[in-house]
Amino acid sequence: MTDYLYNKTDEASNKFNLKSLLFITVIFVFIWVMNLLGIFINDVQLFWKAAIFMGPIILAVCIYFKIAGYGRPEGKYVVLVGLVLAINVCYVFLTYHITLVLLFPLIFAALYRRRRILLITYAINVLGVFISTPLSYNLGLCDANAVLTTTSTVADFIEKFPTLEPIVETPVLNLELFYALPRSLIMLGAVPLLMHITVVIDNQTKKLLETQEKNLKLSQQQQETQQKIIFSLSNIIESRDQITGDHIHNTSEYVAFLTSKLMEKGEFKDILTPEYADLSVKAAPLHDVGKIEVSDTILCKPGRLTPEEFEKVKVHTIYGKDIMGEIVGDIEDTEYLDIATEMAYSHHERYDGKGGYPLGIKGEEIPLCARIMAVADVLDALLSKRHYKEAYSLEKTKQIMQDEYGKQFDPVVLSALLDNWDEFCELYNSKKKASETAETGAETTAEKKE
């Protein structure tokens, strides 16, 4: 998670520093316009020369980020080098006596909160100053001879170090000694301060990150505990009509299977996000929670239900909606609550609207999670043994499901199952084998105890 935080920080800093580079360009153009209007008195030729140097630098940096994006590791070095070059161009051509502008690259480098980057930027900036100084003299942009004749500092220096007079009187070396070197030392003085600020911010960020990780771990533990309680509650409810807890796990796994296949095909992109799919799987165990309000006599009846009894069973969807509002009404995740409620309330609606309950709605009026749950619920009901029927074979189950294509079931959701039927059969057979192995082990253990 620390690496992720650094990457996001670098990405944000790259964006900010690129904007800063573009802002420097805007300031440059503004000063140029002011100069043309006669408000400033810089040599117009200097602006043209600066533009010739700065233009390609800024354009190259912008093209890089346009192609590579802001998240690549080398992005920070690209933008920092661009800033150093652009500021050195401005320093040489337009603001030769303003040392403050040379501190800007260091300030921008400190945004990345890493000492190594700050030191690299300082080194590049110093190199830029020492290169730009003789370059400016050779291009005729500064008068080194004026420095030799008018600066008292130079005279004092020669008086103290007469043997260095030939070096000092060399224009380029004079500029390096009395311009480039002092400015480099000034920048060096700013480095420890920026480095200290960087370390303080980084330490505080790490402490905050550690706290967030602890809170996240605690939240995950609470969610796991909550999910176990939901499974236990659902198992108790299902056991009342002699359905084992396998139904809870099966339907959850079938919902997971369906949502994954739908996302692979790119179906329902506006709704079926990874988060929506995950919440649907977690909410699946509660789809029959309303059965707790239905009489045991009806739920456990071995034969067919009478019309009156079936009407009472149908009301479990309404009970489910009401119960969801009571037992999970305090859950902060409102999307989870919405999905769980929609599943409990609408998973017996029919896609064609003929005979579904409790509202008799149809098509996409039925929430997506409920349409998915409808397929998963019936699928497990057909493949499982009940007190009123034996388990159907995979072949018969597939045929029954196909017959309800576009009728009871959403055709898109059902296609996610039928188009991947072989893969589903592998899932079903592996679950069945694991269940049989577990039952055999339990019987063996019981025999040994006897």
N, C-alpha and C positions, 0 to 999 in steps of 0.2 A: 504493500500500500504506500510505503514511503517513496518507492520509485515512481509510482503512479502520480503522487503529489508533485514530485520534482518535474515530471514530464508535463503535467498540466501547468505548472508555474512557468516552465520554459516556454511553452506555447503562448501563454498570456504575455510574457515578457517580449517574445518575438513580435507579437502584434503591436504592443505598445511602442517598442523601439523603432519598428518600421514606420509607425505613425509619426514618431519624433523626427525620423529622417525626412519624411515628407513635409513635416512642419518647418524644418530648417529650410527646405526648398521654398516654401511659401514665404518665409521671412526674407530669404535671398531675393526673390522676385519683388517683394514689397520694397526693399531697400533700393533695388535697381530702378523701380518706377519713381521712387522719391528722388533719386539722383537725376533721372531724366527730367523731372519737373523743376529741378534746380534747388530742391530743399536740402539735399545732401550734396557734397562737393567732391566725391570720389571720382577718379579717372574712369570714364565710361569704358575705356579699353580693358580695364581690370575686370569689369563685370563680364565682358565677353570671354576673356581668358578663363575666369573662374567657371563660367557656364560650360565651356568646352571640357573642363576637367570633371566638374560635378555631374553633368548630365549622364554620361555613360555609367558612372558609379551607381547613381540612384536607379537608373533604368535596369542595370544588371541585377541589383538586389531585388527590385520589384518582380522582375521576370523569374528569378529563382523561387521566390515564395509563391508566385502564381502557379508554377509547375510542381514544386515539391511540397507545398503546403507549409504550415507553421509548426508541425510536430516533429520534423526530422532533427536528430541530435546535432547535426552540423549547422543548423539554422541560426543558432545564437552567434556562432563565429562569423557567419556571413554578414549578418546585420551589424555586428559590432565593428568588423573591419570596414564596412560601408560607412558607418558613423565616424570612425576615426579618420578615414580618407576625406570625407566630406567636410568635416570640421577643420582638418588641417588645410584644405584648400581655402576655406573661408578665412582661416587664420593668416595664411600667407598673403592672399590677394586683397583682403578687405579689412581685417582687424589685426594687423601684425603686432600691435602693442597691447592687445587685450588678452591677457593670459588666461582669464577665467574660462573662456570657451573651451580650453584644452581639458578642463575638468569634466565636461559633459560626458565623454565616453566612459569615464570611470564611474560616474553616477549611474549611467545606463547599465554598465556591467554589473553593478551591485544588485540590480534587480534579480539576477539569477541566483543570488544567495550562495555563491561558491567562491572561495578564496582563489582557487586556481584560475578561474575565468577572469577575476579582477586583476590578478598579476599578469596574465597573458595580455589583457587589454592595455595595462600600463606599459608593458614592454613594446607592444605595437605602437602605442601612442608616442613613446619616447623615440622610437625609430623613425616615426613619421616626422617628428619635430626636427630631428637631426638631418633628415633628408630634405625636408621642405626649406630649411634655412639656406643652405647653399644654392638650392634650386631657385629660390626667390631672387637671390643675388645675381645668379647667372642669367635670369630672365629680365633683369633690370627692374625688379619690383621693389627693391629697397636699396638704399645708399649706404653701403658699409663704410665708405670713406667718411661720411658725415659722422658716423659713430666714432671713428678713430680721432677725429679732430675736435669734437664737441663734448664727448663724454668724459667727465672728470674721473669716473671710475676707472677708465682705461689708463688715464695718466697715472693715477695712484698705483694701479697694478704694475705698470712698467717701472715706476720708481721702486717698488718693493721687490720686483723680480726682473731686473734689467736683462738677465740672460734670455728671457722669454720674449724680449721686444720684437725680434724678427717674426716670431709666430703670431704675436698679437697684432702686428701691423699688416699681416696678411688678411685681407678683407673677409674671406670665407671663414678662416679659422677664428677671426675676431668675433664674427656673428655666432659661431658655434659656442665659443667660450662665454660670451656676454649675453647671448639671447637664448640659444637652445639649452645649454646646461642649466642656467637658473630656472628656466621653466620646467625642465625635467625634475629638478629638485623640489620645486613647488608641488608638482603632481605627486611626487613620492611622499611628500608630507601628508597628502590627502588620503593616500592608500591605507595607512593603519586605521584612520578614523572610519573610513567606509568598510574596512574589513571587520572592525569591531561591531559596527552596526549590523553587518551581514551575519556575524556569528550570533549576536543576541537574538535577531529575528529568527534565525534558523533554529536555535535552541527552543525558543518559545513555540515555534511551529511544530517541532518534534514532540514537545510535551502535549500540545493540543492534539496531535495525531495519536499519541499513545492513549490519551483519554477517550478519543473517538473510537479507537479500536476496542478498548475495554467495554465501552457502551454498546458497540456493535455486537461483540461477543455475547454480552448479557442479553441483548435484544434477541439474538438468534436462539439462545437457550430458552428464553421465554416463549418464542414462537414454536420451538420444538415441543415444549411442555404443553402449550395450548393445543397443538395438533394431536398429541397423544390423548389429551382429554377428549377432544372431538371424536377421535376414533373409538375411544372407550364408550362414550355416550352413544355413538351410532351403533356399535356392536350390541349394546344393551337393547336398544330399540328394535334392531333387526331380529334379535333372538326371540322376541315375543311372538313372531309368526314363523318360528322354527327355521329361520334363514341364518346360516352361519355367518361369522365375521368375514368369511371369504368374499361375500358380496361387496362389502365396503372396500376391501383392497382391490378386488377385480374391477369394479366400476372406476375407481381412481386411476388404475393402470390403463384402462381402456380410454378414459378421457385423455390421459397423457399421450397415448398412442395416436388418437384422432387429432389432437391439437398439433402434435409434431408433424404429422403428414399434411395437414392443412397448411401449416406455415411453410413446409417445403415446397408446396405448389403455389404459394403466394396468395392463398385465398383469404378473404376478409381482412386485408392489410390494415384497414382503418381501425379495426377493432381488435383483431387477434395479434396482439403484441406478445413478446416473451413473458412480460409481467402478467398479462391477462391469462395466458395459458397456465402459468404457474399457480395463479390464484384459483383458476378453475379446478385444477387437480386437487388443491388443498380444500376447496369447498365441496367437492364431490361427495365426501362421506355424509354430508348433512342433507342430501337431497330427499331422504325419506324421514326426516326428523319429525314430521307431523303425525307419523303413525303412532306416536306415543299417546295420542288422544283417541285412537281407535280401539274398540273393544277387542279383548283377547279372543272372545268367542268367534268373532268375524275373521280376525287375522289367522287363527289356527284351524279354521273350518277345513276339513279334508276335501270336500266336494266343491262343486260350483256354487258361487254366491248367487243369492236371489237378487232381483233388481233393486230391492230396498237395501239389501246389505252392500251391494256395489256402490250405491249412492253414498252410503256412509263412509266407505273406503275412499271414495273420490274426494271427500272433504279434507283428507289428510294434507292435500296441497295447500289449502287455506290455513289449516292449523300450522303447517310448516312455515308459512310466511309470517304468521303472528309470533310463533316461537322464536324465529330467527331475530326478530326485533327485540325480544326480551333477553335471550341468553347471550347474544353477542352484540347487544346494542351499545356496549361500552368500548368496543374495539375501535381503536383509532383509525385503522385501515378501512375507510368507508367503501373502497372498491371491493375489498374482500366481502364485506357485508352485503353489498349490492349483488355480487355474483352468487353468493350462497343463497340469498333470498330468491333471486330469479330462478335458480336451479330447483329449489324446493317448491316454488309456486307454479312453475311452467313446464316441468319436464314431462308432463302427460298431455301437453297440447299436441295436436296433429298439424303437420305442415300444410295439409289441404283444408284444414279448418273443419273437417267433418267428424264430429264426435269427440274432439279433444276437450279437456277440462283443466282448470275450472272456468276459463273465460271463453273458450271456443275460438280463440284467435288463430291466425294462419300466417304462413310464409314468414317473412322477416319481421312481422309484428312480434313473433316469438323471440325472446332474447337468444343470442348466439350460444351462450353457455348452456341454456336449457335445450336447444336443438342438439347440441353435442351430447349432453347428458341423456337425452331420450334414446339415442343410438346405443350408448354404452350400457344403459339400464336394461333395455330389452335384449341386447346381445348377451349379457350375463344371465338374464332370466331364462333365455332359451337354452344356454349351454349348461345350466346348473340344475341339479335335482331339487324339486320342491315337494311339499307334502301332498300336492295334488297332481304331480307329473314327474316323469323321469327326465333325465338330462337328454337333450337332443344332440344328434351328431353334428359335426362341423358342416357337413354337406347340407343337411336339412335346415340348419340354422341359416346358412348362406341363402338358401332358396327363399325362406320366409322373409328375410331382410330384403332381398331383391324385389319380392312381390310388393313391398311397401315403399319402394323407391318413388319419391315425389308425393306419396300419400301420407303415411304416418311420419316419414322421415324427410328431412332436408336432403335433396338429391346431391348437393355439393358435399355435405358432411358424410353421407352414406358412401359416396364415391371414394372418399378418403380411406374408408374401410375396404370396400370391394376391390379397388385398384391395388391394394396392398394386402390382399387376402392371404397369400402364401406367408408373408412375413408375420401377419397376425396369427396364423396357425402355429408357427414356430413359437411365438410368445405363449399361446394358449397351452401347447403341449409341454413346454418347459415348466409352466406354472403347475400343470396337472401332475407332472412327474414329481416335482418338488413336494406337492401336497401329499401324494401317495407315499413318498419316502418318509415324510414327517409322521403320517398316520401309522405306518409300519413300525417306526421307531417308538412311537408312543405305546403301541400294543405290546411290543417286546419289553419295554420298561415295566408296564403293568403286570405282565406275566411273571417277571422276575420278582416283583414285590410280593405277589401271591405265593 
